[in-house]
Every structure is written in structure tokens, then in C-alpha cells.
Amino acid sequence: MEENTILTKQILNSAVVKFVIYKPLIARSARAGQFVILRGREGGERVPVTLVDWDKEEGTITVIIQSIGKSTSLFNSLNQGDKFLNVAGPLGTPVEIKECGTVAVVGGGVGIAEVYPIARALKEAGNRVIAVLGARTKELLILEKEMTALCDKTVCATDDGSYGLKGMVTDAIEQLHNGGEKINVGFIIGPIPMMKFTARLMDKLGMTPYASLNPIMLDGTGMCGCCRVTVEGKVRFACVEGPMFPARTIDFDELIRRTSEYKPLEKQSLQAFEKEHVCKCGLH
Amino acid sequence: MPNPSAPRQNGKQLDPQIRKKNFEEVAQIFTQEEALAEAERCLNCKNPRCQANCPVGVQIPAFIALLKEGKVGQAVAKIMETSLLPAICGRVCPQEKHCEGNCVLREKFGAVNIGMLERYTADTARKEGLLQPPVCASATGKKVACIGSGPSSIAAAAELARAGHTVTVFEALHAFGGVLRYGIPSFRLPREVIDREIETVKSMGVTFKTDVLIGATEKVADLLKDFDAVYIGSGAGLPTLLGIPGESAVGVYSANEFLTRVNLMQAYKFPQTDTPIQIGKHVVVFGGGNSAMDAARCAMRLGPQSVTVAYRRSAAEMPARAAEVAHAKEEGVAFDYLITPKEILQDESGRVKGIKCTRNELGTPDAKGRRRPVEIPGSDFVLPADTIIVAIGQRPNPIIAKTTPELKTTERGVLELDEQGKTSLPGVYAGGDIIRGGATVLLAMKDGIEAAHRINAYLKEGK
């Protein structure tokens, strides 16, 4: 078996694909909260993607990718038996897993997949884990079954009310709090505004929030400083010091600005790609 | 008869007005006539000062003599007796500080253009199929790992392979060459030159692996289980930022990020390549070293209205190679001296709109003898800019030291070596920017070669 080969591909919804990739060196040392850098083609970007699962014995890693731009669309067009050009990792600092009583793992959209390994590690460490899962609509809510099986309690929220609570994850957290749940710590992964408001709410309710940040990265090894974020007024490199940081003092607005820097160019790149790409991925 | 008083050949350069719009190599290879004329200038000194001052000990008069006789293949073999990467050295070595700076002709007639002759020899021999990888000693059965694939590590790998060891090079990124690939632009060092030199090392039996970040994918301790010795040449992959307010504004790049986007990711070919880069109308580069020149000249090629290098001391103290400064000026890069940035100013959307700076005057010399910049009180002014590149140096990437507690480091984060060039961990050697903090390609190569010799002795004698 050649490294970087896709062993299985599973389409989770119209934009989200789960890949199991053969990569023994990474499977051997991966820990919850770490990520890999993927490249799909010569001339391709280096894209950071969270490790969702890994299997030391099988030598495999699992990633779940949402197609947003050209590179992620290209990734999701790969099929079983195809190879990623590059898979580097495991990168970033693993999340420090401690016993801290009741913990909420909060996932928004594809962030649910990213928070899954943290939920598992927290459970293994003996915590009571509550999953709070949010998505725009029912179709986009992924891994609900897995989360329900793993966690002590799972609450879902959809923006349109098509499944679970109608509203945001923040509404769900408030409801849990008002219902008497004593949540001590929260791990939040999702879109930046969702992380910002969830962190703010958790802080207000006396919980300690952590958020996994997704700034633009280039090398992912601490070399370029592109991924710098401001936490407690200090510049930190998310690729090596993160991606998980104490969320109370994260400058989320700066992160939004910095991640928007290339939006127009990314759009241009995606449009050109869609024009010439004859889709074989089964998603469209 | 040598002809030292003949004019020094400088070769041809691409027209600045044309080259500032592309990434083609600026300095053109010598023609055969130019090469022979320049070779004739060499006096073939008995005690060649050029050679004594070459960090990698290239046998300069000997290779030039062979070149004069038209024996290009033998000339390149002569260079490769001590340095296996002649096409790279010929291009990026600061010759004015080493060989050419010590040529006896320098004062009176101008030094022999050794850099261009080395490059001519390497390129011509390669083109004519005369460049042979050196013969390796019979296999020793010993295995050595080299961490990083930059100049230091590949120089070490080549020397170790020549001594008969089985060598594996581990690179964290997706392409080989380290700083040669992500830092130095193609107009100074074409990508094919890096590829070919690495091919030579591969043809000596060295295995190259991408996507392995030692310290993350595998630890040094893991390597020591599989290898008899380890060479750490992981470089200075940690940017220094200015440490002033506004540094995370949109439009502020570290030189590492800017150069990596342009050189490694080839963002200048976007959207043919997928990594974008954003260039404003007015670019300001802080710094005065070779990275600052590379960043400024790359920026110029992306088509802004102006590029300004802002340096905190005066022109005389700038550490960049003289040729790079001259090339940058020809391409329209402006230089503004005696400036210290104080704060990066942003517009409502968080984009850079300028830098609050102060003017300096030169004070007393520092430990290195360079006069210190001293701020002039009340000299605040605003430099308009919408792209800022911070090129004020790098520090060693801490990932190996952090994950290898047995390795001793200094306060500056560089690995500590004993007098024998060993780290504090038996069998582990190091060189290049991981021990220097931020030096040159040539000193990195020198460290790699010297470490390889020490590793040879260690593997032979077991100490």
C-alpha cells in the first residue's frame, strides 16, 4: 500500500466528504486537536485539515473536508484509490486533556467532525461530556449518531429548526445552563462568529471556553507566521502553539479580518476551477 | 600567460525594465569567450588566498587552470572534490566576502570573477553531460539521517554518501532545498538548478523524503533507533516580527511568509497555481539583509507602484550583498535609511495604511562594530504603505529542541555544540542556521561538510 492513498471515501452531505487515508507515520503519533497539511496537485495549496480519527494498527488517518474553495473542491473530487500528493503531520499542539467534571464540546457545521476526537479523549479521561452540535439545517448536521453514542448527552440546534432546537448553539448552551447543567469547560470548533459568541456566552456563564482557530496557514510548521492570532494581547502562532487556545481573550475580530484577506482571489480561483472541472465526485 | 590587467568580465544581466516584470534569472551565464578571458586573468597563485578564504575550500586556481585548457568536466570534478553543489555556490555565495574579497588582483585590477566562473563551469559541464556524481566509497553499512533538505543538510548528506554511508534526508515541506527553495527567488537561483543539484545527491544513493517534520512526525529519539547518527540542519525557520502595535493588520507579511508564498508556492503564477498573494500599491520592506533584498525584488515583480526598503542604520551598515542592493536599485527599489518603525496604522477594515516611524542618527558602535541607530526625539513621521514586509531576521525553528529535551540550547534558541561540533546528545550533530541563528548558505554548507567529516570519524571509531 502506498502512503497517502485514499482507502475509503464517504459522502456525508452535499459539501462534506470523509476520507480514510493510508499514512502510518501520522497514525502512529496523532493526538486529539492536531491537524495535517494536505496538497492535492502540483501547484496546489497547502491546506490544514483537522485529524478526526486515526488507527495505529491499520496505519490510517481520517479527515472530513468541506468543499469551500478550489483546493477543498479538488480534494473532495478525489476517489477511493486516488492519492493525495502530500500529507504532512501531525501538526499543532495536542489539546491538553484533563479531568474537569462536566465538559461541553461544541461543534458548528464541519466543526462537529473536528471536535469529535476531543470529545473522545475527554470521555477516555473520565469526564462527563455533553455534545452541542449546530448546523444551518438538518442535512448539514454530521456525525450526530457517533456523538450521541460517545457522549453522555447530545443536543442539536439548527438555524431553521429542521432538527433539534431551532436556533444557535448558544441558545442550546443557555438552555442546558438554565436546566441546571453545571458545565465547567467548553471546547468550541466552528465558524469564527459562532466561536466568538459561544466563547463570550460561556465566559458569562462562568465556564472556561477554549476555541480551535483556523487562520490561514502556509507551511504549518511555525516558519512563516501567517497564522498569527492575538490571545491575551500576545501574538501566537496557531500552527505550533495552537490551534486550541483559551477563548476568553482571543481577538476573534482580527481573525475574521485576517482570514478574509484572500476571499476575492479565492473566489476567482474557485470559479475558474468549476468552469473547467468536470465533476466526478458525485456531489453535484 | 595570465592577463591580470585585462578588464574583469562581469557577464550580462537581463535589462532591469524587462526583468522587473518576470522571475527569470538576472545574471546570464558567461559566454565561452567571457569565461576564457576571465580565466586568463587568474595568476594561479602559489598560496591562493581565494582558496584559503573559501568556506568550503574550493580549489579555485586549479579549477580555473583546467577551465583555461578547455577541460570543463575535469574543472567541475576539481570543484566537487570539496563542494558538491557548484551551481548553487556559484550563484548565491557572497564571493566578495570570501574568495573574491581576498583575490590579489582585487585592489589593482578587480578580483577574478570566481563566482561567475564557478557557475559557468557547473552549468556548462551539466549541459554537456560532463558532470559526474563523485564515486562513493564502498558501503559501510552505517545509516545516517539528515534533518532538513536545505544547503547544510544536503551538503552533509552528499559528503556522508561519498564516505559510503546510507543516508536519508527528511524534509518537512513538500519540496526539497529548504531556504534555497522557499527563501531565495528564482531570479537569483532558478528552480531547475536546485532540482539538478539534488538529483546529483540522489544519484549518489541518498534517499529524500518529503512531509516528515522531525519533532512532530517522528522525534529525534525515533531516528536514533533506526540510524547510527543524526545531522540536524533544520535551519532558521522562525520569523522575527517587529513587536510593535498593528503588526497583525491585514497586509503585514513576515519575509518568510512573503518569500514562501512567492518562491515555494509560486503565488506569482496564481491562478495557475493555487496559493494567492496580495500586493498593494506601496510596499515597504523593513530590514537590510539579503532577505530584505529578495523580498523587495519579488515585490517589485508583482507590479506595485513603489517598493521601498526601510533600514534602521545607513547604507554603509547594510548586511546585504552589494550586488543584490545594486540589482534592487536598478529594478527601481527605493532605499530609505535611518528609520525605526513604531506603529502600523490601519484603516477601518483592519488593512495597513501606513507606518508611524522615527528618524535615527548613528551612535556608538555595537559589539560587532556597527554603529547603533539612535532615535532623534520629535522626528515622528508617517510612511504611507499598504503592504509591509518584515525582513529583520530569523531565529532557529524551536520544534526539534522542544521535542528533544536532551539537546542543550542557548538563550537565542540555537543548539549548543561542544568543541568537536557535537550536540549534547551522542551521535547527534548539527550545523547551519540551527546553530548560527541566521547566516549564509555557504556557512551552512561548510557546517554540513565539517559535520559529515566528524560523523565519519564517529562512525569509524565509535566516539
Interface residues (C-beta under 8 A of the other chain):
Chain A: L25 I26 S29 R39 G43 G44 E45 R46 K70 S71 L85 N86 V87 A88 G89 P90 L91 L218 D219 T221 G222 M223 C224 G225 C226 R228 V229 T230 V235 V240 D251 D253 E254 R257 R258 S260 E261 Y262 L265 E266 Q268 S269 A272
Chain B: A172 L173 H174 Y182 T210 D211 V212 L213 A216 T217 E218 G237 L238 P239 L241 E247 S248 V250 G251 Y253 S254 N256 E257 T260 R261 M265 Q266 K269 F270 P271 Q272 T273 D274 T275 P276 Q278 S349 G350 N397 P398 I399
